[in-house]
């Protein structure tokens, strides 16, 4: 009989009296231990299991032919309080590429900006600069292409005009499936939730409106406007931690870009990466705690317990 190393609780309840047991109506709780089951109730009881075949699986109730019922449960609230994964009190969501399917539209709007300047670029040219803020996003490509007298502020202004006009109209459906559900689940568990984005606030508000995600859902919205050093620097995550009054090591970050994963690690925060923008192999190079395919594939168990699949999607 083997159990996962994650936090589990086994409840053993007597279905019928057993003369061999001193307290036949007792309900006992055990946690897995390398040295065998360890009782965590006030009393120690000896159970005689007469089943020939008994197997344990996650969320499985195993009935034994004799006089006991063994039930194994994953208890996210217990896991949130400690254990191997550690305590979790807040979830920090990146926006572009995590909650909103907006990375590709952002690159398309950037291509439009450069086209107006007479500079030919592709959407792929912007991939290395994703998640670093619009000034770096546009300025990085301008530097690579050797654009003379590039004005990042003017380029940003025009970028936002194009993006909001063409790609981020209210309720246009750019939200990833599962975004609203996961945020709601986190809030229902008592976790604080925040948007932490390297985008300016004008884009954050537009994207959330386009995705149908109310601002009121979030305990904090932290955007690029007030920061000199953006991701991969950890400054923006430290600011979110302070606003939420949650220690960095109790925050879980969900990111899609290398810069975001690197910033989370620099802030001593665990990070779940999603492959909506980059491949699993590229994300692994930044060392996230978990990798999932998309926000709809991130479970509350992943957040509270560290999941059961590691990098597996």
C-alpha positions in Angstrom: 0.0 0.0 0.0 1.6 3.3 -1.1 0.5 6.9 -0.9 1.6 10.0 -2.6 4.0 12.2 -0.6 1.5 15.1 -0.9 -0.7 16.0 2.1 -3.5 13.5 2.5 -5.9 12.5 5.2 -7.3 9.0 5.6 -10.4 8.7 7.7 -11.1 5.2 9.0 -14.7 4.7 10.1 -16.2 1.5 11.5 -19.1 0.1 9.5 -20.0 -2.6 11.9 -18.9 -3.4 15.4 -15.7 -5.4 15.8 -15.2 -7.2 19.0 -11.4 -7.0 18.7 -11.5 -3.2 18.8 -11.6 -1.3 22.1 -13.7 1.5 20.7 -15.8 0.0 17.9 -17.5 3.3 17.0 -14.3 5.4 16.8 -13.4 7.6 13.8 -9.7 7.6 13.3 -7.5 9.8 11.1 -4.1 8.9 9.7 -1.5 10.7 7.6 1.0 8.9 5.4 4.4 8.4 6.8 7.6 6.7 5.5 7.4 4.5 8.5 3.8 3.5 8.1 0.4 5.0 9.1 0.6 7.3 12.0 -2.5 8.0 14.1 -3.2 11.7 14.7 -6.2 11.2 16.9 -5.9 11.4 20.6 -5.9 7.6 21.0 -4.0 4.8 19.3 -6.1 2.0 18.0 -5.1 -1.3 16.4 -7.2 -2.2 13.4 -7.3 -5.6 11.9 -8.0 -5.4 8.2 -9.3 -8.6 6.7 -9.4 -7.5 3.0 -7.3 -9.4 0.6 -7.2 -6.7 -2.0 -7.2 -3.0 -1.0 -5.8 -0.2 -3.1 -5.7 3.5 -2.6 -6.1 6.1 -5.2 -6.8 9.9 -5.1 -10.4 10.8 -4.2 -11.2 7.1 -4.0 -13.3 5.4 -1.3 -12.2 1.9 -0.6 -14.6 -0.5 1.1 -13.2 -3.3 3.1 -15.0 -6.6 3.5 -14.5 -6.7 7.3 -15.7 -3.9 9.5 -13.9 -0.8 8.4 -14.3 1.8 5.7 -11.1 3.6 4.6 -11.5 7.0 2.8 -8.6 8.9 1.5 -9.0 12.6 0.8 -6.9 15.4 -0.5 -7.5 18.3 1.8 -6.5 21.6 0.0 -7.2 23.7 3.1 -4.9 21.5 5.2 -2.2 21.6 2.4 -2.6 25.4 2.2 -1.4 25.7 5.8 1.9 24.0 5.3 3.5 20.7 4.2 5.8 20.1 1.4 4.3 22.8 -0.9 4.0 25.4 1.8 1.3 27.9 2.8 -0.5 29.8 0.1 -2.4 33.0 0.8 -2.5 34.9 -2.5 -2.4 34.3 -6.2 -0.8 36.8 -8.6 -2.1 36.5 -12.1 -0.3 37.9 -15.1 -2.7 39.3 -17.7 -1.5 39.0 -21.3 -1.2 35.3 -22.2 -2.6 34.1 -18.9 -6.0 35.5 -18.3 -6.4 37.1 -21.7 -5.6 35.7 -25.1 -3.9 39.0 -26.0 -0.3 38.3 -26.7 -0.8 37.7 -30.5 -3.1 40.8 -30.8 -0.5 42.8 -29.0 2.2 41.7 -31.4 -0.1 42.5 -34.4 -0.7 46.0 -33.1 3.0 46.5 -32.7 3.6 45.4 -36.3 1.0 48.1 -37.3 3.0 50.7 -35.3 6.2 49.9 -37.1 4.5 49.7 -40.5 3.3 53.4 -40.0 7.0 54.2 -39.4 8.0 52.4 -42.6 9.8 49.6 -40.8 9.0 46.0 -41.8 8.8 43.6 -38.8 7.0 40.4 -38.0 5.0 39.2 -35.0 7.9 36.8 -34.2 10.3 39.7 -33.8 8.5 40.7 -30.6 8.5 37.3 -28.9 11.8 37.8 -27.0 10.4 41.0 -25.4 7.1 39.7 -24.2 6.2 40.4 -20.6 8.7 43.2 -20.2 6.3 46.2 -20.7 5.3 48.1 -23.8 8.4 50.4 -23.8 10.8 47.5 -23.9 8.4 45.4 -26.1 8.5 48.1 -28.8 11.9 49.5 -28.0 13.6 46.2 -28.1 12.5 45.5 -31.7 13.4 49.1 -32.7 16.9 48.6 -31.4 17.3 45.2 -33.2 16.0 46.8 -36.4 18.2 49.8 -36.0 15.4 52.3 -36.0 16.8 55.8 -35.8 15.4 58.4 -33.4 12.9 56.0 -32.0 10.6 57.6 -29.4 9.3 54.9 -27.0 6.6 57.1 -25.5 5.2 58.2 -28.8 5.3 54.6 -30.0 3.5 53.4 -26.8 0.8 56.0 -27.3 0.1 54.9 -30.9 0.3 51.2 -29.9 -2.4 51.7 -27.3 -4.6 53.6 -29.8 -4.3 50.8 -32.3 -4.7 48.0 -29.8 -7.8 49.4 -28.1 -9.4 50.3 -31.4 -8.8 47.0 -33.2 -8.2 44.2 -30.7 -9.6 44.9 -27.2 -13.2 46.1 -27.6 -15.3 45.5 -24.4 -16.7 42.0 -24.1 -14.9 40.9 -27.3 -14.2 37.5 -25.8 -10.4 37.6 -25.4 -10.5 35.9 -22.0 -9.1 32.4 -21.8 -11.7 29.7 -20.9 -11.4 28.9 -17.2 -10.0 32.3 -16.1 -13.2 33.5 -14.4 -13.8 30.1 -12.8 -10.2 29.8 -11.3 -10.3 33.3 -9.9 -13.7 32.6 -8.3 -12.4 29.3 -6.8 -9.4 31.1 -5.3 -11.6 33.8 -3.8 -14.0 31.2 -2.4 -11.1 29.5 -0.6 -10.2 32.8 1.0 -7.2 33.5 -1.1 -6.3 37.1 -2.1 -6.1 37.6 -5.9 -4.3 40.3 -7.9 -3.4 41.2 -11.4 0.4 41.9 -11.7 1.2 43.0 -15.2 4.1 44.7 -17.0 1.5 46.4 -19.2 0.3 49.9 -18.5 -3.0 50.4 -16.6 -4.8 51.6 -19.8 -4.2 48.2 -21.4 -5.0 46.2 -18.2 -8.4 47.9 -17.9 -9.1 47.4 -21.6 -8.2 43.7 -21.6 -10.2 42.9 -18.4 -13.2 44.6 -19.9 -12.7 42.8 -23.2 -12.4 39.5 -21.3 -15.5 40.2 -19.1 -13.5 40.1 -15.9 -14.8 42.8 -13.5 -12.2 44.9 -11.7 -14.0 44.3 -8.5 -12.9 40.6 -8.5 -9.3 41.6 -7.6 -7.9 42.6 -4.3 -5.2 44.6 -6.2 -4.2 45.5 -9.7 -0.5 46.3 -10.1 0.5 47.6 -13.5 3.7 49.0 -15.1 2.9 52.7 -14.8 4.6 53.2 -11.4 7.7 51.1 -11.9 11.1 51.8 -13.5 12.3 48.2 -13.4 9.8 45.7 -14.8 9.9 42.0 -15.2 12.3 40.1 -15.1 13.1 42.4 -12.1 11.0 41.4 -9.1 9.9 44.9 -8.1 6.4 44.6 -9.3 5.8 41.3 -7.5 7.3 42.7 -4.3 4.9 45.7 -4.6 1.9 43.3 -5.0 3.0 41.3 -1.9 3.2 44.5 0.1 -0.2 45.8 -1.1 -1.9 42.5 -0.3 0.0 42.2 3.0 1.1 38.7 2.2 4.7 37.5 2.4 6.3 36.7 -0.9 6.8 33.0 0.0 3.0 32.7 0.5 2.3 34.0 -3.1 1.7 31.9 -6.1 2.4 33.5 -9.5 0.8 32.4 -12.8 2.8 33.4 -15.8 3.3 32.7 -19.5 6.6 34.6 -20.3 10.2 33.9 -19.4 10.6 37.4 -17.9 7.6 36.7 -15.6 8.8 33.4 -14.4 12.3 34.9 -13.7 10.7 37.8 -11.8 8.6 35.4 -9.7 11.7 33.4 -8.8 13.7 36.5 -8.0 10.9 37.5 -5.6 11.0 34.1 -3.9 7.5 33.2 -5.2 6.4 29.9 -6.5 5.4 30.1 -10.2 3.0 28.1 -12.3 3.8 28.6 -16.0 1.3 28.1 -18.9 2.3 27.3 -22.4 -0.1 29.6 -24.2 2.8 31.7 -25.5 6.0 29.7 -25.2 6.8 25.9 -25.4 7.2 23.8 -22.4 10.9 23.4 -23.1 11.5 27.1 -23.3 9.6 27.7 -20.0 11.5 24.9 -18.3 14.7 26.9 -18.8 13.4 29.5 -16.3 12.6 26.9 -13.7 8.9 27.3 -12.8 7.4 25.2 -10.1 4.8 23.7 -12.4 3.9 23.9 -16.1 0.3 23.6 -17.4 -1.1 24.0 -20.9 -3.3 27.0 -20.2 -5.2 28.7 -17.4 -8.1 26.3 -17.8 -5.7 23.5 -17.0 -4.5 25.0 -13.7 -6.5 23.6 -10.8 -7.1 24.8 -7.3 -5.1 21.7 -6.2 -2.1 23.0 -8.3 -2.3 26.3 -6.4 -2.8 25.0 -2.9 -0.9 21.7 -3.0 1.5 22.0 -5.9 -0.4 19.5 -8.0 0.5 16.0 -8.7 2.1 16.3 -12.2 5.1 18.6 -11.9 5.9 19.6 -15.5 3.4 17.1 -16.9 0.5 18.8 -18.8 
